[in-house]
């Protein structure tokens, strides 16, 4: 049996950590997309205010299998 997957890009911001940003992004994508099968962290960034990290941001490539 063959399957076809599609990839979509999302960006997620967290005030906790990179790990939290990834988890929130996958959870949110799964609410809209059916058959989410994986994700690739394409980019990571931090926001800095007065020398301290204030937010973490990730760009994710979300894979999902088409019906």
Residue frames as qw, qx, qy, qz and C-alpha x, y, z in Angstrom:
[[0.000, 0.888, 0.460, 0.000, 0.00, 0.00, 0.00],
 [0.423, 0.313, 0.003, 0.850, 1.34, 3.44, -0.95],
 [0.204, -0.831, -0.419, 0.306, 0.85, 6.71, 0.87],
 [0.357, 0.587, 0.092, 0.720, 1.39, 10.35, 0.01],
 [0.417, -0.617, -0.382, 0.548, 2.43, 12.94, 2.57],
 [0.202, 0.836, 0.142, 0.491, 2.31, 16.71, 2.49],
 [0.532, -0.227, -0.335, 0.744, 4.45, 19.19, 4.42],
 [0.048, -0.896, -0.250, -0.364, 3.33, 22.53, 5.82],
 [0.450, 0.197, -0.373, 0.787, 5.39, 25.16, 7.63],
 [0.397, -0.840, -0.321, -0.183, 4.37, 26.77, 10.91],
 [0.305, 0.421, -0.438, 0.734, 6.12, 29.14, 13.32],
 [0.633, -0.631, -0.447, -0.053, 5.54, 28.86, 17.06],
 [0.115, 0.593, -0.397, 0.691, 6.58, 31.15, 19.93],
 [0.720, -0.496, -0.481, 0.070, 6.88, 30.14, 23.57],
 [0.141, -0.828, 0.309, -0.445, 7.86, 32.01, 26.69],
 [0.868, -0.427, 0.236, -0.093, 8.98, 28.69, 28.27],
 [0.484, -0.440, 0.677, 0.336, 11.49, 26.89, 25.99],
 [0.302, 0.343, -0.682, -0.570, 12.25, 25.47, 22.55],
 [0.036, -0.098, -0.994, 0.027, 10.80, 22.14, 23.70],
 [0.245, 0.510, 0.602, -0.564, 7.54, 23.83, 24.71],
 [0.340, 0.541, -0.229, -0.735, 7.34, 25.66, 21.37],
 [0.227, 0.184, -0.881, -0.373, 7.72, 22.36, 19.48],
 [0.037, 0.272, 0.931, -0.239, 5.13, 20.58, 21.64],
 [0.288, 0.566, 0.354, -0.687, 2.62, 23.43, 21.31],
 [0.304, 0.466, -0.471, -0.685, 3.16, 23.58, 17.54],
 [0.175, 0.033, -0.956, -0.233, 2.60, 19.87, 17.01],
 [0.110, 0.403, 0.803, -0.424, -0.44, 19.85, 19.30],
 [0.313, 0.580, 0.122, -0.742, -1.96, 22.81, 17.45],
 [0.274, 0.345, -0.680, -0.586, -1.21, 21.36, 14.00],
 [0.060, -0.106, -0.992, -0.014, -2.88, 18.08, 15.00],
 [0.272, 0.472, 0.563, -0.621, -6.09, 20.00, 15.80],
 [0.453, 0.630, -0.096, -0.623, -6.38, 21.11, 12.17],
 [0.450, 0.477, -0.689, -0.308, -4.45, 18.49, 10.19],
 [0.945, -0.141, 0.170, -0.239, -5.34, 14.81, 10.17],
 [0.968, 0.122, 0.011, 0.220, -2.67, 12.10, 10.22],
 [0.013, 0.901, -0.419, 0.108, 0.27, 14.21, 11.44],
 [0.979, 0.028, -0.150, 0.133, 3.21, 11.84, 11.14],
 [0.736, -0.183, -0.085, 0.646, 6.25, 13.92, 12.05],
 [0.040, 0.998, 0.046, -0.012, 7.96, 17.28, 12.26],
 [0.726, 0.173, -0.059, 0.663, 11.33, 18.78, 11.44],
 [0.257, -0.862, -0.117, 0.421, 12.69, 21.78, 13.34],
 [0.622, 0.626, 0.170, 0.439, 13.83, 23.98, 10.48],
 [0.248, 0.571, -0.192, 0.759, 14.85, 27.04, 12.49],
 [0.532, -0.616, -0.487, 0.316, 15.26, 28.17, 16.10],
 [0.180, 0.598, -0.068, 0.778, 15.39, 31.75, 17.37],
 [0.398, -0.520, -0.575, 0.491, 15.37, 33.52, 20.70],
 [0.012, -0.863, -0.153, -0.482, 14.09, 36.95, 21.67],
 [0.584, -0.157, -0.402, 0.687, 16.33, 38.88, 24.02],
 [0.157, -0.888, -0.168, -0.398, 15.40, 41.82, 26.25],
 [0.286, -0.855, 0.349, -0.255, 18.03, 43.55, 28.36],
 [0.134, 0.551, -0.819, 0.086, 20.44, 40.66, 27.89],
 [0.428, -0.044, 0.842, -0.324, 17.97, 37.92, 28.92],
 [0.134, -0.136, -0.852, -0.488, 16.07, 35.44, 26.79],
 [0.408, 0.117, 0.367, -0.828, 12.39, 36.34, 26.92],
 [0.823, 0.305, 0.220, -0.424, 10.96, 33.97, 24.29],
 [0.364, -0.230, 0.832, 0.350, 11.86, 30.98, 22.14],
 [0.648, 0.514, 0.005, -0.562, 10.63, 30.52, 18.61],
 [0.453, -0.140, 0.827, 0.303, 10.74, 27.57, 16.21],
 [0.587, 0.399, -0.300, -0.638, 9.83, 27.09, 12.58],
 [0.569, -0.074, 0.813, -0.093, 8.49, 23.58, 12.04],
 [0.435, 0.212, -0.647, -0.589, 7.94, 21.56, 8.89],
 [0.611, -0.014, 0.633, -0.475, 4.92, 19.39, 9.77],
 [0.225, 0.131, -0.853, -0.452, 4.35, 16.18, 7.73],
 [0.599, 0.131, 0.553, -0.564, 0.90, 14.66, 7.41],
 [0.222, 0.053, 0.911, 0.344, -0.41, 11.76, 5.33],
 [0.431, 0.124, -0.208, -0.869, -3.11, 12.57, 2.80],
 [0.641, 0.136, 0.661, -0.367, -6.29, 10.51, 2.80]]
